[in-house]
């Protein structure tokens, strides 16, 4: 759980892939539950996660730990949001998701 910051950018420098939690801030901001709205302070949107990966020059972004949960068939919407900020490969990963980076898995 993190938001964009210089420290995160420094940690990402030189990496090929970023596995990042993602929260739909546009949806959560409309929920009338302060405890849930407070999570916006320490979670990144798909676009923010993607911008972090783009700044670091990564080739792959894997979104995970979604809030709210992605409805079946709704994965492309999350990918499309991230694609506004990232030019590389974007994956929506669940538990045990495998990503191939270069010639290694």
BELLINBEL-V375720 format. One record per residue. N is the residue number from 1. OMEGA is omega in whole degrees, 0 to 359 (* if undefined). BURIAL is 1 if it has 24 or more other C-alpha atoms within 12 Angstrom, else 0. Layout:
n/omega/burial
N/OMEGA/BURIAL
N/OMEGA/BURIAL
//
This chain:
n/omega/burial
1/180/0
2/174/1
3/179/1
4/177/1
5/181/0
6/181/0
7/178/0
8/177/0
9/180/1
10/178/0
11/183/0
12/184/1
13/177/0
14/179/0
15/178/0
16/186/1
17/176/1
18/172/1
19/192/1
20/173/1
21/180/1
22/179/1
23/177/1
24/182/1
25/180/1
26/180/0
27/185/0
28/180/1
29/181/0
30/182/0
31/184/0
32/178/0
33/187/0
34/181/0
35/179/0
36/179/0
37/179/0
38/181/0
39/179/1
40/181/1
41/185/0
42/174/0
43/179/1
44/172/1
45/175/1
46/180/1
47/180/1
48/177/1
49/180/1
50/179/1
51/176/1
52/179/1
53/180/1
54/180/1
55/182/1
56/180/1
57/181/1
58/178/1
59/185/1
60/173/1
61/176/1
62/176/1
63/181/1
64/176/1
65/188/1
66/172/1
67/351/1
68/179/1
69/179/0
70/177/0
71/178/0
72/181/0
73/183/0
74/183/0
75/184/1
76/179/0
77/178/0
78/177/1
79/181/1
80/178/0
81/180/1
82/183/1
83/176/1
84/183/0
85/187/1
86/184/1
87/183/1
88/180/1
89/179/1
90/179/1
91/174/1
92/187/1
93/173/1
94/178/0
95/179/0
96/177/0
97/180/0
98/180/0
99/176/1
100/178/0
101/184/0
102/180/0
103/180/0
104/179/0
105/*/0
//
